[in-house]
Amino acid sequence: MKLNKELLIILLAAAAAIGSQSCKKGLDYENKNNLNPETVWKDSSMIKAFLSDIYGRMMPGWPFNGNSSDEGISNVRSMPDYNRGIISVSSTTSSLNYTQIDRINFFLDQLGQTPSEVLSGPTNQQYQGEAKFWRAWAYWGMVNSLGGVPLILHTQQTDNIDALFVPRNKTSECVAQIIRDLDSAIMLLPGVYPNAGMDYGRITRVAAMAFKGRVLLSYASPLFNPNNDANRWQAAYDANKAAVDFAVAQGHALHPAFNKIWVQERNKEIIMVNQFQYPNHSNNFNGIRPEPLTKDASNNNQPILSLLLAFPKRDGSPMQFDKNQLADPAYNAQFLTDFYTNRDDRFYATVFCGGTPYPTPDEVAPIYVKGNSFWNVWRYNANENTYVNIMNVIHPAMPGNPSITGFFQRKGLDTTVTAGLGGQAQTDWPEIRFAEVLMNYGECANETNRAAEALQVLKDIRKRAGIQPGAGDNYGITAASKSEIREAYIQERYAEFAYENKRFGDLRRWKRYDVLNNQVTRHGLYITLKDGQMVVPADNIMTPAVRAKFTASFIDNLDGDANFKFNLDLNHWFYALPENQISQSKGVLQQNKEWGGPFDPLQ
């Protein structure tokens, strides 16, 4: 089989890294520098390069998508149409994409023909395990969005045109194949690689088990399991408990300090990771920074009120908020005190609050000097009944566009680089961390009537968040019944995994778009200077006397437009296949029932 041009370029780069071969005199010799398919599969270094290319194409990176749920806002009137209930087949963003599956199938087929003198049996099996993990990953990405998709498990031959048109398999068949691939990966992969330093970041047995648990949890959830089949929940429980137990046996655990998870690399909580390092594979967090402490992008993922209130107080009780009582000075003052000084550790690790020093080394001297507070707060103009951001007043001549909320994403931010060097950020992205595996297990425990296990997980998560044990060592947890514990998990995952690309997916698999719709609009909390008051950059809002100069103001609609509100369609849970893919398949592919087609994604 011929390699395509793109793959030839990739392998050419890999070959360059291997080094040149010496030439013999005369014409009768094998030119090992000549790049062709036969050369690739005769060289273990190039085979490994092929696999590394699969990693590079498929490993998820940092998501900056708080705007897609109720975590954040990036610009006014930026709420996605899908969240507003504006949906159609023609505007769907889902699709079938077999680019990586085709590459993996080719890789697996070639491994099956690679002799042991080129690649040792154990190495061959390990590579098969890694590739099967990634094939399961690719298939689940489509199945989770669309339901069943065509299962293609071997290299397709382009000389058989009819064989290229493959109908959709049932969702149940796809999930079964995904689990088969993951079970194979679990059998073939090590829990820890012998050369753990060099091979850190490769998929391990722990990662494969954790992902299997994630898939089965989703398959047991209401999205795929509206009839609440108990067998699915039991399978999910078994898989996630096995993942937790094996992860612990391999040395994984909750990091003792939540705010250090993204600072201390290669810590015990990390199970699957995209490693970022400068200059070869750096990241850029400038998009979540406030202006002017940024470059080229700014003000994305600003926390909205629902996220600001998601984190409990230090005693574990919910952060209480009653907009109708804000006019009471005593209530308002106590609210601000609790809001700033009495939260669990996750709040401070996730959210940057205006009125405190920005944690990076940036400064716009003499306007803003590092170590001073970066003020992004409001003043109320009674004559025009408007709120005005006064960043440029507290920091005279400060350039840049003031924020929408006054709060910014703190989680993951590389605090060692200035905005001018934002492209050199190196914070790793932990796609799977032990906390997720633990909470997946706990959620399944609740659904299989193991309340004590489910509650213990919540206690462990909250203990790590710095929440006090309190009466009965319950860490503020009052849930007792299955439905109450279920709601507790919804709220706990919101706080624990904020900005980690889980919120919208969780609400979808639970079929809980009502959580968004009930909010109606994206609310905000403006920290507003009282009449006659002013602060200077050296002040800090964590100081009681400084905080007393402010009042909390409720903003009903940060978008400033009544047309921008949560109105997700409760009759559409699976996405549509694009019309052009159906037509290109000559009618072999069928549309989902929700979108007028005959295909049932629940079968």
FILUM-573184 format. One record per residue (C-alpha): x, z, y; residue in three letters; residue number from 1. Coordinates in Angstrom, 2 decimals, padded with zeros to 5 digits. Each point is the difference from the previous one (the first is absolute). Layout:
N
R      c1      c3      c2   r   k
R       X       Z       Y ALA NUM
...
***
This chain:
603
R      c1      c3      c2   r   k
R  000.00  000.00  000.00 MET   1
R  001.32 -000.90  003.43 LYS   2
R  000.48  002.64  002.66 LEU   3
R -001.65 -000.58  003.33 ASN   4
R  002.03 -000.38  003.18 LYS   5
R -000.79  003.50  001.25 GLU   6
R  001.23  001.58 -003.22 LEU   7
R  003.14 -002.12  000.04 LEU   8
R  000.82  001.35  003.46 ILE   9
R -000.54  003.58 -001.21 ILE  10
R  002.19 -000.45 -003.05 LEU  11
R  002.64 -001.81  002.04 LEU  12
R  000.32  003.10  002.13 ALA  13
R  000.21  002.13 -003.13 ALA  14
R  002.67 -002.25 -001.45 ALA  15
R  002.10  000.36  003.14 ALA  16
R  000.04  003.75 -000.55 ALA  17
R  001.33 -000.40 -003.51 ILE  18
R  003.23 -001.65  001.06 GLY  19
R  001.64 -003.30 -000.68 SER  20
R  001.20 -001.21 -003.39 GLN  21
R  003.47 -001.44 -000.46 SER  22
R  000.16 -003.72 -000.85 CYS  23
R  001.82 -001.53 -002.95 LYS  24
R  002.05 -003.13  000.35 LYS  25
R -001.60 -003.17 -001.23 GLY  26
R -003.61 -001.06 -000.31 LEU  27
R -001.06  001.57 -003.30 ASP  28
R -001.14  003.48  001.06 TYR  29
R -003.19  001.91  000.72 GLU  30
R -000.60  000.31  003.74 ASN  31
R -001.42  003.52  000.28 LYS  32
R -000.33 -000.34  003.76 ASN  33
R -002.66 -002.68 -000.42 ASN  34
R -003.35  001.67  000.59 LEU  35
R -002.65 -001.08 -002.47 ASN  36
R -002.54  001.73 -002.24 PRO  37
R  002.36  000.03 -002.96 GLU  38
R  002.67  001.72  002.07 THR  39
R -002.41  002.66  001.28 VAL  40
R -001.11  001.14 -003.42 TRP  41
R  003.55  000.12 -001.31 LYS  42
R  001.13  002.49  002.64 ASP  43
R -001.16  003.63 -000.05 SER  44
R  000.82  000.43  003.70 SER  45
R -002.27 -002.86  000.97 MET  46
R -002.77  001.24 -002.26 ILE  47
R  000.21  003.34  001.76 LYS  48
R -000.04 -001.82  003.35 ALA  49
R -003.21 -001.73 -001.04 PHE  50
R -001.59  003.38 -000.74 LEU  51
R  001.30  001.45  003.27 SER  52
R -001.66 -002.88  001.82 ASP  53
R -003.32  001.01 -001.59 ILE  54
R  000.52  003.52  001.34 TYR  55
R  000.79 -001.34  003.46 GLY  56
R -003.15 -002.09  000.08 ARG  57
R -002.38  002.64 -001.36 MET  58
R  001.14  003.48  001.03 MET  59
R -002.43  001.23  002.70 PRO  60
R  001.40  001.03  003.36 GLY  61
R -001.19  002.22  002.79 TRP  62
R -003.68 -000.65  000.83 PRO  63
R -001.04  000.24  003.63 PHE  64
R -003.72 -000.39 -000.55 ASN  65
R -001.65  003.16  001.32 GLY  66
R -002.23 -002.27  002.07 ASN  67
R -001.70 -001.17 -003.22 SER  68
R -001.70  003.34 -000.62 SER  69
R -000.67  003.21  001.91 ASP  70
R  003.66  000.92  000.32 GLU  71
R  000.90 -001.76  003.20 GLY  72
R -000.53 -002.53  002.75 ILE  73
R  002.57 -002.52  001.21 SER  74
R -001.88 -001.80  002.76 ASN  75
R -003.46  000.30  001.48 VAL  76
R -002.54 -002.24 -001.72 ARG  77
R  002.41 -000.45 -002.90 SER  78
R -002.29  001.32 -002.74 MET  79
R  000.04 -002.54 -002.87 PRO  80
R -003.11 -002.14 -000.37 ASP  81
R -000.42  001.23 -003.58 TYR  82
R -000.34  003.57  001.25 ASN  83
R -002.61 -001.18  002.51 ARG  84
R -002.07 -001.60 -002.75 GLY  85
R  000.90 -003.54  001.07 ILE  86
R  000.66 -001.60 -003.39 ILE  87
R -000.29 -003.41 -001.60 SER  88
R  001.57 -002.02 -002.78 VAL  89
R  001.64 -002.28  002.55 SER  90
R  001.75  002.91  001.70 SER  91
R  001.23  001.70 -003.17 THR  92
R  003.66  000.98 -000.07 THR  93
R  000.17  000.52 -003.76 SER  94
R  001.31 -002.70 -002.32 SER  95
R  001.63 -000.74 -003.32 LEU  96
R  003.78 -000.14  000.25 ASN  97
R  002.04 -000.69 -003.14 TYR  98
R  003.35 -000.64  001.66 THR  99
R  001.58  003.20 -001.28 GLN 100
R -001.85  000.01 -003.32 ILE 101
R  001.30 -003.52 -000.68 ASP 102
R  003.53  001.17  000.78 ARG 103
R -000.36  003.05 -002.25 ILE 104
R -001.49 -001.99 -002.86 ASN 105
R  002.90 -002.44  000.20 PHE 106
R  002.46  002.92  000.03 PHE 107
R -001.62  001.64 -003.04 LEU 108
R -000.14 -003.27 -001.93 ASP 109
R  003.68 -000.61  000.66 GLN 110
R  000.92  003.56 -001.01 LEU 111
R -001.67 -000.65 -003.32 GLY 112
R  002.49 -002.82 -000.61 GLN 113
R  003.12  001.70  001.38 THR 114
R  002.52  000.84 -002.73 PRO 115
R  001.52  003.46 -000.29 SER 116
R  003.49 -001.30  000.78 GLU 117
R -001.26 -000.83  003.48 VAL 118
R -002.25  003.03  000.51 LEU 119
R  000.14  003.00 -002.28 SER 120
R -003.16  000.98 -001.83 GLY 121
R -000.52  003.27  001.93 PRO 122
R  000.56 -001.72  003.34 THR 123
R -002.33 -002.82 -000.95 ASN 124
R -002.72  002.48 -000.90 GLN 125
R  000.52  001.95  003.22 GLN 126
R -000.35 -003.19  002.04 TYR 127
R -003.16 -000.86 -001.92 GLN 128
R -001.39  003.44  000.86 GLY 129
R  000.76 -000.44  003.69 GLU 130
R -001.52 -003.49  000.06 ALA 131
R -003.14  001.11 -001.81 LYS 132
R -000.44  002.79  002.52 PHE 133
R  000.11 -002.54  002.81 TRP 134
R -002.39 -002.33 -001.78 ARG 135
R -002.46  002.89 -000.35 ALA 136
R  000.56  000.78  003.68 TRP 137
R -000.78 -003.58  001.03 ALA 138
R -003.10 -000.26 -002.16 TYR 139
R -001.37  003.34  001.17 TRP 140
R  000.42 -001.07  003.63 GLY 141
R -002.45 -002.85 -000.64 MET 142
R -002.33  001.76 -002.45 VAL 143
R -000.41  002.99  002.31 ASN 144
R -001.23 -002.33  002.74 SER 145
R -001.92 -002.65 -001.91 LEU 146
R -000.76  001.24 -003.49 GLY 147
R  001.01 -002.16 -002.95 GLY 148
R  002.49 -002.83  000.56 VAL 149
R  001.50 -002.67 -002.28 PRO 150
R  002.48  001.60 -002.39 LEU 151
R  003.12 -002.15 -000.25 ILE 152
R  002.75  001.60 -002.05 LEU 153
R  002.43 -002.84 -000.67 HIS 154
R  001.63 -002.80  001.93 THR 155
R -002.49 -002.78  000.64 GLN 156
R  001.07 -003.52 -000.84 GLN 157
R -000.65 -002.33  002.88 THR 158
R -000.31 -003.04 -002.26 ASP 159
R -003.32  001.37 -001.32 ASN 160
R -002.21 -000.19  003.06 ILE 161
R -003.18  001.22 -001.69 ASP 162
R  001.74  003.15 -001.23 ALA 163
R  000.78  000.99  003.59 LEU 164
R -003.68  000.63  000.73 PHE 165
R -000.63  003.44 -001.50 VAL 166
R -003.34  001.84  000.40 PRO 167
R -000.29  003.61  001.07 ARG 168
R  000.30  002.63 -002.69 ASN 169
R -002.31  002.99  000.02 LYS 170
R  001.17  002.95  002.05 THR 171
R  000.13  002.11 -003.15 SER 172
R  002.28 -002.57 -001.65 GLU 173
R  002.30 -000.02  003.01 CYS 174
R  000.23  003.78  000.12 VAL 175
R  000.74  000.08 -003.73 ALA 176
R  002.85 -002.48  000.51 GLN 177
R  001.37  001.96  002.96 ILE 178
R  000.04  003.14 -002.12 ILE 179
R  001.69 -001.89 -002.86 ARG 180
R  002.75 -001.11  002.35 ASP 181
R  000.40  003.51  001.36 LEU 182
R  000.04  001.56 -003.47 ASP 183
R  002.71 -002.48 -000.96 SER 184
R  001.95  000.89  003.14 ALA 185
R -000.40  003.71 -000.74 ILE 186
R  001.44 -000.54 -003.48 MET 187
R  002.93 -002.12  001.21 LEU 188
R  001.08  001.78  003.19 LEU 189
R  002.09  003.17  000.40 PRO 190
R -001.29  003.10  001.75 GLY 191
R  003.26  000.09  001.94 VAL 192
R  002.59 -002.76 -000.04 TYR 193
R  003.38  000.94 -001.47 PRO 194
R  001.66 -001.24  003.17 ASN 195
R -002.53  001.71  002.22 ALA 196
R  001.97 -000.54  003.21 GLY 197
R  000.45 -003.74 -000.41 MET 198
R -003.43 -000.64 -001.51 ASP 199
R -002.00  002.26  002.32 TYR 200
R -003.11 -001.89  001.09 GLY 201
R -000.48 -001.86 -003.27 ARG 202
R -003.33  000.54 -001.72 ILE 203
R  000.16  002.94 -002.39 THR 204
R -002.28  001.16 -002.77 ARG 205
R -001.31  002.61  002.45 VAL 206
R -000.99 -002.73  002.48 ALA 207
R -001.70 -002.03 -002.73 ALA 208
R -001.94  003.05 -001.19 MET 209
R -000.96  000.91  003.56 ALA 210
R -001.24 -003.51  000.71 PHE 211
R -001.97 -000.04 -003.25 LYS 212
R -001.66  003.20  001.17 GLY 213
R -000.78 -001.56  003.39 ARG 214
R -001.59 -003.05 -001.64 VAL 215
R -002.12  002.02 -002.42 LEU 216
R -001.10  002.39  002.75 LEU 217
R -001.26 -002.96  002.01 SER 218
R -001.64 -001.54 -003.06 TYR 219
R -001.83  003.28 -000.63 ALA 220
R -001.08  000.36  003.64 SER 221
R -003.46 -001.10  001.21 PRO 222
R  001.21 -003.42  001.19 LEU 223
R  000.64 -001.16 -003.57 PHE 224
R -002.01  002.69 -001.76 ASN 225
R -003.39  000.33  001.73 PRO 226
R -001.58  001.39 -003.20 ASN 227
R  002.64  002.74 -000.14 ASN 228
R  001.23 -000.74 -003.52 ASP 229
R  001.59  003.28 -001.12 ALA 230
R  002.42 -001.83 -002.32 ASN 231
R  001.66 -001.67  002.96 ARG 232
R  000.50  003.33  001.72 TRP 233
R  001.47  001.48 -003.17 GLN 234
R  002.43 -002.92 -000.34 ALA 235
R  001.00  000.41  003.63 ALA 236
R  000.45  003.75 -000.44 TYR 237
R  002.18 -000.49 -003.08 ASP 238
R  002.19 -002.58  001.73 ALA 239
R  000.46  002.00  003.18 ASN 240
R  000.68  003.28 -001.78 LYS 241
R  002.58 -001.75 -002.16 ALA 242
R  001.58 -001.44  003.16 ALA 243
R  000.16  003.42  001.65 VAL 244
R  001.46  001.68 -003.07 ASP 245
R  002.62 -002.68 -000.57 PHE 246
R  000.91 -000.12  003.70 ALA 247
R  000.61  003.75 -000.02 VAL 248
R  002.11 -000.34 -003.15 ALA 249
R  002.12 -002.61  001.82 GLN 250
R  000.57  002.32  002.97 GLY 251
R -002.71 -001.14  002.41 HIS 252
R -001.83  002.55  002.13 ALA 253
R -001.62  000.51  003.38 LEU 254
R  002.62  000.10  002.73 HIS 255
R -000.11  003.56  001.36 PRO 256
R -000.20 -001.23  003.61 ALA 257
R -002.56 -002.71  000.79 PHE 258
R  001.79 -001.18  003.13 ASN 259
R  003.22 -000.60 -001.96 LYS 260
R -001.45 -002.47 -002.51 ILE 261
R  000.87 -002.96  002.22 TRP 262
R  003.26  001.49  001.28 VAL 263
R  001.80  001.10 -003.14 GLN 264
R  000.44 -003.13 -002.07 GLU 265
R -000.12  000.00 -003.79 ARG 266
R -001.86  003.30 -000.13 ASN 267
R -001.93  001.16 -003.05 LYS 268
R -003.39 -001.05  001.34 GLU 269
R  000.89 -003.70  000.09 ILE 270
R -001.12 -001.98 -003.06 ILE 271
R -000.16 -003.60  001.24 MET 272
R  001.89 -000.94  003.13 VAL 273
R  001.00 -002.87  002.26 ASN 274
R  003.41  000.95  001.34 GLN 275
R  000.79 -001.09  003.53 PHE 276
R  003.53 -000.16  001.31 GLN 277
R  001.73 -001.75  002.86 TYR 278
R  001.12 -002.77  000.21 PRO 279
R -001.18 -001.59 -003.26 ASN 280
R -003.55  001.36 -000.24 HIS 281
R -000.97  001.96  003.09 SER 282
R -003.39  000.89  001.41 ASN 283
R -001.53  000.20  003.46 ASN 284
R -002.34  002.72  001.22 PHE 285
R -000.18 -001.15  003.63 ASN 286
R -003.61 -001.05 -000.51 GLY 287
R -001.17  003.61 -000.38 ILE 288
R  002.03  001.34  002.93 ARG 289
R -001.50  000.61  003.44 PRO 290
R  000.96 -002.05  003.00 GLU 291
R  002.54  000.01  001.51 PRO 292
R  001.93  001.67 -002.83 LEU 293
R -000.17 -003.18 -002.03 THR 294
R  000.85 -003.68  000.06 LYS 295
R -002.02 -003.15 -000.75 ASP 296
R -002.94  001.90 -001.56 ALA 297
R -001.77  003.26  000.75 SER 298
R -002.94  002.38 -000.26 ASN 299
R -001.21 -000.95 -003.50 ASN 300
R -001.69  002.48 -002.36 ASN 301
R -000.94  002.46  002.73 GLN 302
R -001.91  002.81 -001.75 PRO 303
R -003.71  000.17  000.75 ILE 304
R -002.02  003.20  000.04 LEU 305
R -001.02 -000.06 -003.66 SER 306
R  003.63 -000.02 -001.13 LEU 307
R  001.01  002.61  002.58 LEU 308
R -002.61  002.34 -001.47 LEU 309
R  000.78 -000.80 -003.65 ALA 310
R  002.84  002.51 -000.23 PHE 311
R -001.09  003.59 -000.67 PRO 312
R  001.02  003.05  001.93 LYS 313
R  002.81  002.09 -001.40 ARG 314
R -002.43  002.28 -001.82 ASP 315
R -001.44 -003.04 -001.77 GLY 316
R -003.30 -000.02  001.83 SER 317
R -001.21 -003.28  001.54 PRO 318
R  000.91 -000.77  003.58 MET 319
R -003.32  000.69  001.71 GLN 320
R -001.18 -002.31  002.75 PHE 321
R -003.30  000.01  001.84 ASP 322
R -000.12 -002.48  002.85 LYS 323
R -003.04  001.77  001.39 ASN 324
R  001.98  003.21  000.55 GLN 325
R  002.96 -001.56  001.81 LEU 326
R -001.65  000.83  003.33 ALA 327
R  000.50  003.69 -000.85 ASP 328
R  003.48  000.87  001.38 PRO 329
R  000.57  002.70 -002.62 ALA 330
R -000.91 -002.31 -002.88 TYR 331
R  002.11 -002.81  001.44 ASN 332
R  003.04  002.22  000.48 ALA 333
R -000.22  001.38 -003.55 GLN 334
R -000.44 -003.48 -001.39 PHE 335
R  003.16 -001.22  001.76 LEU 336
R  001.95  003.03 -001.22 THR 337
R -001.04 -000.61 -003.60 ASP 338
R  000.47 -003.73  000.35 PHE 339
R  003.62  000.23  001.14 TYR 340
R  001.34  003.21 -001.51 THR 341
R -002.04  000.83 -003.09 ASN 342
R  000.16 -003.07 -002.24 ARG 343
R  001.49 -000.65 -003.40 ASP 344
R  003.47 -001.53 -000.20 ASP 345
R -001.34 -003.49 -000.73 ARG 346
R -001.56 -000.27  003.44 PHE 347
R  003.34  000.37  001.77 TYR 348
R  001.74 -002.33 -002.45 ALA 349
R -002.67 -002.69  000.38 THR 350
R -001.04  000.10  003.67 VAL 351
R  002.02  000.01  003.20 PHE 352
R -001.82  001.75  002.83 CYS 353
R  000.54 -000.88  003.63 GLY 354
R  001.41  002.95  001.91 GLY 355
R  002.80  000.65 -002.50 THR 356
R  003.49 -001.55 -000.21 PRO 357
R  000.03 -003.39 -001.69 TYR 358
R  002.15  000.38 -003.13 PRO 359
R  002.24 -003.06  000.45 THR 360
R  003.15 -000.10  002.19 PRO 361
R -001.65 -002.36  002.51 ASP 362
R -000.06  000.68  003.69 GLU 363
R -000.81 -001.91  003.16 VAL 364
R  002.25  001.99  002.27 ALA 365
R -000.63  001.42  002.48 PRO 366
R -003.74 -000.58 -000.53 ILE 367
R -000.04  001.42 -003.52 TYR 368
R  002.89  002.03 -001.38 VAL 369
R  000.20  000.74 -003.70 LYS 370
R -000.88  003.60 -000.76 GLY 371
R -002.75  000.02  002.61 ASN 372
R -003.61 -000.47 -000.99 SER 373
R -001.46 -003.49 -000.04 PHE 374
R -003.33  000.42  001.75 TRP 375
R -002.84 -002.32 -000.95 ASN 376
R -003.09  001.78  001.30 VAL 377
R -003.00 -000.61  002.24 TRP 378
R -001.63  000.96  003.25 ARG 379
R -003.74 -000.32  000.62 TYR 380
R -001.18 -001.97  003.03 ASN 381
R -003.41  001.48  000.78 ALA 382
R -000.81 -002.58  002.67 ASN 383
R  000.33 -002.89 -002.45 GLU 384
R -000.84  002.00 -003.12 ASN 385
R  003.15 -001.25 -001.71 THR 386
R  003.07  001.44 -001.66 TYR 387
R  003.38 -001.18  001.26 VAL 388
R  003.21  000.28 -001.99 ASN 389
R  002.59  001.69  002.22 ILE 390
R  003.17 -000.64 -001.96 MET 391
R  001.30 -001.91  003.03 ASN 392
R -000.89  002.91  002.31 VAL 393
R  001.75  002.74 -001.97 ILE 394
R  002.91 -002.37 -000.61 HIS 395
R  000.13 -001.84  003.36 PRO 396
R  000.82 -003.71 -000.30 ALA 397
R -000.16  000.16 -003.77 MET 398
R -000.39 -003.58 -001.21 PRO 399
R -002.28 -001.02 -002.81 GLY 400
R -003.60 -000.02 -001.07 ASN 401
R -001.59  003.43 -000.49 PRO 402
R -001.58  000.71 -003.34 SER 403
R -003.62 -000.04 -001.13 ILE 404
R -000.04  003.50 -001.50 THR 405
R  003.09  001.93  001.09 GLY 406
R  000.99  000.50 -003.63 PHE 407
R  002.30 -002.10 -002.18 PHE 408
R  001.12 -000.35 -003.60 GLN 409
R  002.90  002.32 -000.81 ARG 410
R  000.12 -000.43 -003.78 LYS 411
R  002.96 -002.02 -001.23 GLY 412
R  001.41 -000.68  003.46 LEU 413
R  003.77 -000.44 -000.11 ASP 414
R  001.00  002.49  002.68 THR 415
R  003.70 -000.87 -000.08 THR 416
R -000.20 -003.34  001.84 VAL 417
R -000.98 -000.92  003.52 THR 418
R -002.60 -002.65  000.72 ALA 419
R  002.74 -002.52  000.77 GLY 420
R  001.28  000.45 -003.53 LEU 421
R -003.46  000.19 -001.56 GLY 422
R  000.84 -002.79 -002.40 GLY 423
R  002.60  002.26 -001.59 GLN 424
R -002.50  002.60 -001.25 ALA 425
R  000.65  001.16 -003.56 GLN 426
R -002.85  002.29 -001.07 THR 427
R -000.87 -000.74 -003.62 ASP 428
R -003.57 -000.83 -001.00 TRP 429
R -001.23  002.13 -002.94 PRO 430
R -002.71 -002.15 -001.56 GLU 431
R -000.70  002.66 -002.63 ILE 432
R  000.86  003.62  000.54 ARG 433
R -000.64  002.96 -002.25 PHE 434
R -002.78  001.31  002.25 ALA 435
R -002.09 -003.09 -000.75 GLU 436
R  000.49  000.32 -003.75 VAL 437
R -000.94  003.65  000.24 LEU 438
R -003.14 -000.69  002.02 MET 439
R -001.01 -002.91 -002.23 ASN 440
R  000.18  002.39 -002.92 TYR 441
R -001.93  002.68  001.88 GLY 442
R -002.79 -002.39  000.99 GLU 443
R -000.38 -001.09 -003.63 CYS 444
R  000.03  003.63 -001.11 ALA 445
R -002.97  000.70  002.24 ASN 446
R -001.95 -002.99 -001.32 GLU 447
R  000.64  001.11 -003.60 THR 448
R -001.27  003.54  000.68 ASN 449
R  003.39  001.67  000.32 ARG 450
R -000.67  001.68  003.32 ALA 451
R  002.78  002.58 -000.34 ALA 452
R  002.63 -002.74 -000.39 GLU 453
R -001.42 -001.98  002.91 ALA 454
R  000.03  003.04  002.28 LEU 455
R  003.53  000.96 -000.99 GLN 456
R  001.24 -003.41  001.12 VAL 457
R -001.66  000.45  003.39 LEU 458
R  001.60  003.43  000.29 LYS 459
R  003.44 -001.41 -000.82 ASP 460
R -000.38 -002.76  002.58 ILE 461
R -001.17  002.44  002.66 ARG 462
R  002.69  002.53 -000.79 LYS 463
R  002.63 -002.65  000.63 ARG 464
R -001.75 -000.82  003.29 ALA 465
R  000.74  003.51  001.23 GLY 466
R -003.55  001.26 -000.31 ILE 467
R -000.30  003.74 -000.56 GLN 468
R -001.31  001.21 -003.39 PRO 469
R -002.72  002.17  001.54 GLY 470
R -002.58  001.99 -001.90 ALA 471
R  000.09 -000.70 -003.72 GLY 472
R  002.97 -002.37  000.46 ASP 473
R -002.46 -002.84  000.63 ASN 474
R  001.90 -001.56  002.92 TYR 475
R -003.23 -000.40  001.92 GLY 476
R -001.75 -001.93 -002.78 ILE 477
R -003.67  000.89 -000.30 THR 478
R -001.07 -002.81 -002.34 ALA 479
R -001.36  001.09 -003.39 ALA 480
R -002.40 -002.61 -001.41 SER 481
R  001.06 -003.46 -001.17 LYS 482
R -001.54 -001.68  003.05 SER 483
R  001.63  002.51  002.37 GLU 484
R  003.42 -000.49 -001.61 ILE 485
R -000.51 -003.77  000.21 ARG 486
R -000.58  000.31  003.75 GLU 487
R  003.04  002.28  000.29 ALA 488
R  002.15 -002.72 -001.58 TYR 489
R -001.34 -002.59  002.43 ILE 490
R  001.04  002.17  002.92 GLN 491
R  003.31  001.13 -001.49 GLU 492
R  001.12 -003.55 -000.76 ARG 493
R -000.85 -000.97  003.58 TYR 494
R  002.44  002.58  001.35 ALA 495
R  002.68 -000.26 -002.68 GLU 496
R  000.28 -003.79 -000.05 PHE 497
R -000.72 -000.90  003.62 ALA 498
R  001.67 -003.30  000.93 TYR 499
R  001.02 -000.61 -003.63 GLU 500
R -002.36 -002.91 -000.72 ASN 501
R -002.46  002.04 -002.03 LYS 502
R -002.90  000.94  002.23 ARG 503
R -002.04 -003.21  000.00 PHE 504
R  000.68 -000.65 -003.67 GLY 505
R -001.13  003.52 -000.87 ASP 506
R -003.25 -000.36  001.93 LEU 507
R -000.64 -003.34 -001.66 ARG 508
R  000.60  001.20 -003.58 ARG 509
R -002.23  003.01  000.68 TRP 510
R -002.60 -002.36  001.56 LYS 511
R -000.02  002.31  002.99 ARG 512
R -000.10 -002.37  002.93 TYR 513
R -002.60  002.42  001.35 ASP 514
R  002.91  002.23  001.01 VAL 515
R  000.97 -002.67  002.50 LEU 516
R -003.49 -001.15  000.95 ASN 517
R -001.12  003.54  000.79 ASN 518
R  002.71  000.22  002.64 GLN 519
R -001.61 -003.02  001.71 VAL 520
R  002.82 -000.57  002.50 THR 521
R  003.66  000.92  000.20 ARG 522
R  000.05  003.32  001.82 HIS 523
R  002.87  001.39  002.02 GLY 524
R  001.28  003.30  001.37 LEU 525
R  001.36 -000.18  003.53 TYR 526
R  002.22  002.88  001.02 ILE 527
R -001.03  000.21  003.65 THR 528
R  001.60  001.81  002.93 LEU 529
R -002.32  002.42  001.74 LYS 530
R -000.72 -000.57  003.67 ASP 531
R  002.89  001.05  002.22 GLY 532
R  002.46  000.32 -002.89 GLN 533
R  003.22 -001.93 -000.68 MET 534
R  002.88  000.15 -002.44 VAL 535
R  003.59 -001.22  000.08 VAL 536
R  002.07 -001.59 -002.78 PRO 537
R  001.74  003.29 -000.77 ALA 538
R -003.37  001.62 -000.89 ASP 539
R -001.20  000.12 -003.60 ASN 540
R -003.63  000.12 -001.07 ILE 541
R  000.87  002.38 -002.83 MET 542
R  000.57  002.64  002.72 THR 543
R -003.20  001.99  000.70 PRO 544
R  000.38 -000.06  003.77 ALA 545
R  000.47 -003.77 -000.01 VAL 546
R -002.82 -000.57 -002.45 ARG 547
R -002.33  002.02  002.22 ALA 548
R  000.24 -002.77  002.59 LYS 549
R -001.88 -002.34 -002.35 PHE 550
R -003.41 -000.48 -001.48 THR 551
R -001.04 -002.05 -003.02 ALA 552
R -002.36 -002.88  000.67 SER 553
R -002.01 -001.90 -002.61 PHE 554
R  000.06 -003.80  000.28 ILE 555
R -002.86 -001.58 -001.89 ASP 556
R  001.31 -003.57 -000.21 ASN 557
R  003.69 -000.73  000.43 LEU 558
R -000.71 -003.72 -000.20 ASP 559
R -002.24  000.22  003.06 GLY 560
R -002.41 -002.48 -001.53 ASP 561
R -003.18  000.85 -001.92 ALA 562
R  000.48 -003.09 -002.17 ASN 563
R  003.05  001.57 -001.59 PHE 564
R -001.30  002.52 -002.47 LYS 565
R  000.31  000.71 -003.71 PHE 566
R -002.75 -001.91 -001.75 ASN 567
R  001.43 -000.84 -003.42 LEU 568
R -002.34 -001.86 -002.32 ASP 569
R -001.07  002.31 -002.83 LEU 570
R -000.98 -002.97 -002.18 ASN 571
R  003.43 -001.61 -000.12 HIS 572
R  002.75  001.87 -001.81 TRP 573
R  001.99 -002.80 -001.64 PHE 574
R  001.44 -002.74  002.13 TYR 575
R -000.79 -003.70 -000.18 ALA 576
R  002.07 -002.78 -001.46 LEU 577
R  000.89 -002.56  002.68 PRO 578
R -002.14 -003.10 -000.20 GLU 579
R  003.03 -002.29 -000.03 ASN 580
R  001.37  001.68 -003.14 GLN 581
R -003.33 -000.50 -001.77 ILE 582
R -000.10 -003.67  000.98 SER 583
R  003.64 -000.55 -000.94 GLN 584
R -000.73  001.43 -003.46 SER 585
R -002.57 -002.77 -000.59 LYS 586
R -002.66  002.67 -000.42 GLY 587
R  001.84  001.92 -002.72 VAL 588
R  000.26  003.07  002.23 LEU 589
R -003.26  001.82  000.70 GLN 590
R -000.95  001.94  003.12 GLN 591
R -000.87  003.70 -000.16 ASN 592
R -003.69  000.92 -000.25 LYS 593
R  000.08  001.88  003.30 GLU 594
R  000.85 -003.29  001.69 TRP 595
R -002.55 -002.24 -001.72 GLY 596
R  001.94 -000.87 -003.15 GLY 597
R -000.56  000.77 -003.70 PRO 598
R  003.14  002.10 -000.65 PHE 599
R -000.62  003.72 -000.59 ASP 600
R  003.12  002.04  000.87 PRO 601
R -001.42  003.04 -001.81 LEU 602
R  000.16 -001.59 -003.45 GLN 603
***
